[in-house]
Amino acid sequence: MARTLARSPLAPAAFPDLPVIGGLRFASIAAGVRYAGRTDVMLAVLDPGSTVAGVFTRSATRAAPVLDCQAKIGAESGAGAAIVVNSGNANAFTGRNGEEATRAVTSAVAAATGLPEARVFSSSTGVIGEPLPHDRITARLDELTAALDPAGIAGAAQAIMTTDTFPKGATETVSLPQGEVRIAGIAKGSGMIAPDMATMLVYLFTDAKIDRAELQQMVSAINARTFNCITVDSDTSTSDTLLMGATGASGVSVTAQDAPFAEALERVMLDLAQQVVRDGEGATKFITVNVTGAASDADARTHALSIANSPLVKTAIAGEDPNWGRIVMAVGKSGAAADRDRLTIHFGALLVAENGWVSPEYREEAGAELMKQPEIEISVDIGLGEGRATVWTCDLTHGYISINADYRS
């Protein structure tokens, strides 16, 4: 039986009340993929006419379900679609067995739902390197399809969790001149989180009617500003998958030029991305890293990630130590252009260092007091140009070691 982890102190108060999305149904069950008695398989079925877009991990050791999704994602189709996800086993580094397991699951879902197999997308998350007991999933498909429910999204969010301490959901309703549309999304993620696609499993849905190419354009662009700007531990998963389905059930047509819709989708994606950071394994602090004044946006991002991924920076924050020298170190090692004597560092609104030296007004006790807060903002101006970037991360505590040392136990 899986260990029950204490809920993150940074978790939201409750799972949000997600709306029913027309043309979409969910079901979830406990199939015993790895642990008995734990909800671990979810199925989402989208009505005919739906479009699906996605982004995936760039890992060179991508899992079989990721490769299968990538092969299917670009196809245009008037058929419906299905997404089937299991937790407990990543079906990664499993060779031909992994491909066969993925095919067994997707073909069985296709038969159970009456969909073409090319419209069945699958994801697996959990332990790497162990064969997926796919028969435990396929044996329950009749039960799963019979349980499909338009209001079943909360159960689906529970089913995709691994070391997550809370299910993650977000929603927006958008009023457009042509009518009202809804967006809802769920995600899982806690560790093995680094920006190199979507860094987790994410499933987004809307009742808007969107052309597949337009949907892909929006998802890819917003992903770069949200899920690709978070990091917990600098490790990129083999299984990262983000899928978005647009059912068109509202009858409201949307394009990538509809700014209110794109802005609402970005709020949903950023909310989910930040929830993943708030559930970082062992996290006690939510950290925003802002870098300005870099030679380019790319350099700013490099500096920001160097700070956010530094074990020394993260452990200092965990210990509530305002050790700004570690931030100077992280900037210097990043490889992006920097000038020691032009750096300016703030903790929140508190000026810590400027012109390559500690600020005369800075007092260590003020920095220490700020570090006691659950949410901390670090801002660094490089002093070289107009480049800027923001990255979100968390601290590094002994809890991270404990969770990962015992992960397969």
Backbone hydrogen bonds, N-H to C=O, Kabsch-Sander energy under -0.5 kcal/mol:
donor,donor_aa,acceptor,acceptor_aa,energy
5,L,3,R,-0.6
10,L,278,R,-0.5
11,A,8,S,-1.6
18,L,16,P,-1.3
22,G,20,V,-0.6
24,L,21,I,-1.1
25,R,45,V,-1.8
26,F,149,D,-2.4
27,A,43,L,-1.8
29,I,41,V,-2.1
31,A,29,I,-0.8
32,G,38,R,-0.6
38,R,35,Y,-0.9
40,D,29,I,-2.0
41,V,29,I,-1.8
42,M,85,V,-2.5
43,L,27,A,-2.8
44,A,83,I,-2.6
45,V,25,R,-2.5
46,L,81,A,-3.5
47,D,23,G,-2.4
49,G,78,G,-1.2
50,S,47,D,-1.4
51,T,246,A,-2.2
53,A,244,M,-2.4
55,V,242,L,-1.9
57,T,240,D,-2.0
58,R,196,D,-1.3
62,R,59,S,-0.8
63,A,238,T,-2.5
64,A,91,N,-1.4
67,L,63,A,-2.0
68,D,64,A,-2.2
69,C,65,P,-2.5
70,Q,66,V,-2.7
71,A,67,L,-1.7
72,K,68,D,-1.1
72,K,69,C,-0.6
73,I,69,C,-2.2
75,A,72,K,-1.6
81,A,46,L,-1.6
82,A,119,R,-2.3
83,I,44,A,-2.6
84,V,121,F,-2.6
85,V,42,M,-2.5
86,N,123,S,-1.9
87,S,40,D,-2.2
88,G,125,T,-0.8
89,N,125,T,-1.0
90,A,127,V,-2.3
97,N,94,T,-0.8
98,G,94,T,-1.1
98,G,95,G,-0.7
99,E,95,G,-1.5
100,E,96,R,-2.7
101,A,97,N,-2.4
102,T,98,G,-2.4
103,R,99,E,-2.4
104,A,100,E,-2.3
105,V,101,A,-2.1
106,T,102,T,-2.7
107,S,103,R,-2.4
108,A,104,A,-1.6
109,V,105,V,-2.4
110,A,106,T,-2.3
111,A,107,S,-2.2
112,A,108,A,-2.2
113,T,109,V,-2.1
114,G,110,A,-1.7
115,L,110,A,-1.1
119,R,116,P,-2.1
120,V,117,E,-1.8
121,F,82,A,-3.1
121,F,119,R,-0.6
123,S,84,V,-1.9
125,T,86,N,-1.8
127,V,88,G,-1.0
129,G,92,A,-2.5
134,H,132,L,-2.4
136,R,133,P,-1.9
137,I,134,H,-1.0
138,T,134,H,-2.6
139,A,135,D,-1.9
140,R,137,I,-1.5
141,L,138,T,-1.2
144,L,140,R,-2.4
145,T,141,L,-3.1
146,A,142,D,-1.9
147,A,143,E,-1.0
147,A,144,L,-0.6
148,L,145,T,-1.2
149,D,26,F,-2.5
152,G,149,D,-1.9
156,A,152,G,-1.5
157,A,153,I,-2.0
158,Q,154,A,-1.5
159,A,155,G,-1.9
160,I,156,A,-1.1
161,M,158,Q,-1.3
168,K,187,A,-0.9
170,A,185,G,-1.9
172,E,183,I,-2.0
174,V,181,V,-3.0
176,L,174,V,-0.7
176,L,179,G,-2.6
179,G,176,L,-1.7
181,V,174,V,-2.5
183,I,172,E,-2.7
184,A,205,F,-2.6
185,G,170,A,-2.4
186,I,203,Y,-2.4
187,A,168,K,-1.6
188,K,201,L,-2.4
190,S,191,G,-0.7
194,A,192,M,-0.6
196,D,194,A,-1.0
201,L,188,K,-1.6
202,V,241,T,-2.2
203,Y,186,I,-2.7
204,L,243,L,-2.6
205,F,184,A,-2.8
206,T,245,G,-1.9
207,D,182,R,-1.3
209,K,252,V,-3.2
210,I,208,A,-0.7
215,L,211,D,-2.7
216,Q,212,R,-2.7
217,Q,213,A,-2.1
218,M,214,E,-2.1
219,V,215,L,-2.7
220,S,216,Q,-2.6
221,A,217,Q,-2.0
222,I,218,M,-2.6
223,N,219,V,-2.4
224,A,220,S,-1.3
225,R,221,A,-0.6
225,R,222,I,-1.0
226,T,222,I,-0.7
226,T,223,N,-0.9
228,N,223,N,-2.4
229,C,226,T,-2.0
230,I,227,F,-0.9
231,T,392,W,-1.9
232,V,193,I,-2.4
233,D,193,I,-1.6
234,S,193,I,-1.2
237,S,192,M,-0.6
241,T,200,M,-2.5
242,L,55,V,-2.5
243,L,202,V,-2.4
244,M,53,A,-2.8
245,G,204,L,-2.6
246,A,51,T,-2.7
247,T,206,T,-2.6
247,T,245,G,-0.6
248,G,208,A,-1.4
250,S,207,D,-2.6
251,G,207,D,-0.5
251,G,248,G,-1.5
253,S,251,G,-0.6
254,V,209,K,-2.6
258,D,255,T,-1.9
259,A,257,Q,-1.5
261,F,258,D,-0.5
262,A,258,D,-2.2
263,E,259,A,-3.0
264,A,260,P,-1.9
265,L,261,F,-2.7
266,E,262,A,-2.2
267,R,263,E,-1.9
268,V,264,A,-2.1
269,M,265,L,-2.5
270,L,266,E,-2.7
271,D,267,R,-2.3
272,L,268,V,-2.3
273,A,269,M,-2.4
274,Q,270,L,-2.7
275,Q,271,D,-1.9
276,V,272,L,-1.8
277,V,273,A,-1.5
278,R,274,Q,-2.4
279,D,275,Q,-1.1
279,D,276,V,-0.5
280,G,277,V,-2.0
281,E,190,S,-1.7
283,A,280,G,-3.1
286,F,374,P,-2.9
287,I,285,K,-0.5
287,I,393,T,-3.0
288,T,376,I,-2.6
289,V,287,I,-0.5
289,V,391,V,-3.1
290,N,288,T,-0.6
290,N,378,I,-3.1
291,V,389,A,-2.8
292,T,380,V,-2.4
294,A,387,G,-2.2
300,A,296,S,-2.3
301,R,297,D,-2.3
302,T,298,A,-2.1
303,H,299,D,-2.6
304,A,300,A,-2.6
305,L,301,R,-2.6
306,S,302,T,-1.9
307,I,303,H,-2.1
308,A,304,A,-2.7
309,N,305,L,-2.3
310,S,306,S,-0.6
310,S,307,I,-0.8
314,K,310,S,-2.7
315,T,311,P,-2.5
316,A,312,L,-1.7
317,I,313,V,-2.1
318,A,314,K,-1.9
319,G,315,T,-2.0
320,E,317,I,-1.4
321,D,316,A,-3.2
323,N,321,D,-2.4
324,W,322,P,-1.8
326,R,323,N,-1.5
327,I,324,W,-0.8
328,V,324,W,-1.7
329,M,325,G,-2.2
330,A,326,R,-2.1
331,V,327,I,-2.2
332,G,328,V,-2.4
333,K,329,M,-1.9
334,S,330,A,-0.7
334,S,331,V,-0.8
342,R,339,D,-2.3
343,L,339,D,-0.6
343,L,340,R,-1.0
344,T,381,D,-1.8
345,I,353,A,-2.5
346,H,379,S,-2.9
347,F,350,L,-2.3
348,G,346,H,-0.6
348,G,377,E,-3.0
350,L,347,F,-2.3
351,L,349,A,-0.6
352,V,345,I,-2.9
352,V,350,L,-0.5
353,A,345,I,-1.6
354,E,357,W,-3.0
356,G,343,L,-1.1
357,W,354,E,-1.3
359,S,352,V,-2.7
362,Y,359,S,-1.3
366,A,363,R,-1.0
367,G,363,R,-1.6
368,A,364,E,-2.5
369,E,365,E,-1.9
370,L,366,A,-1.9
371,M,367,G,-1.7
372,K,369,E,-1.1
373,Q,370,L,-1.8
376,I,286,F,-2.6
378,I,288,T,-3.1
379,S,346,H,-2.4
380,V,290,N,-2.7
381,D,344,T,-2.6
382,I,292,T,-2.9
382,I,380,V,-0.6
384,L,293,G,-3.4
385,G,293,G,-1.5
387,G,294,A,-2.8
389,A,291,V,-2.2
391,V,289,V,-2.3
392,W,229,C,-2.6
393,T,287,I,-2.8
395,D,285,K,-1.1
396,L,314,K,-1.1
397,T,395,D,-0.5
400,Y,397,T,-1.1
401,I,397,T,-0.8
402,S,398,H,-2.4
403,I,399,G,-2.5
404,N,400,Y,-2.0
405,A,401,I,-2.7
406,D,402,S,-1.4
407,Y,404,N,-0.7
409,S,406,D,-1.7
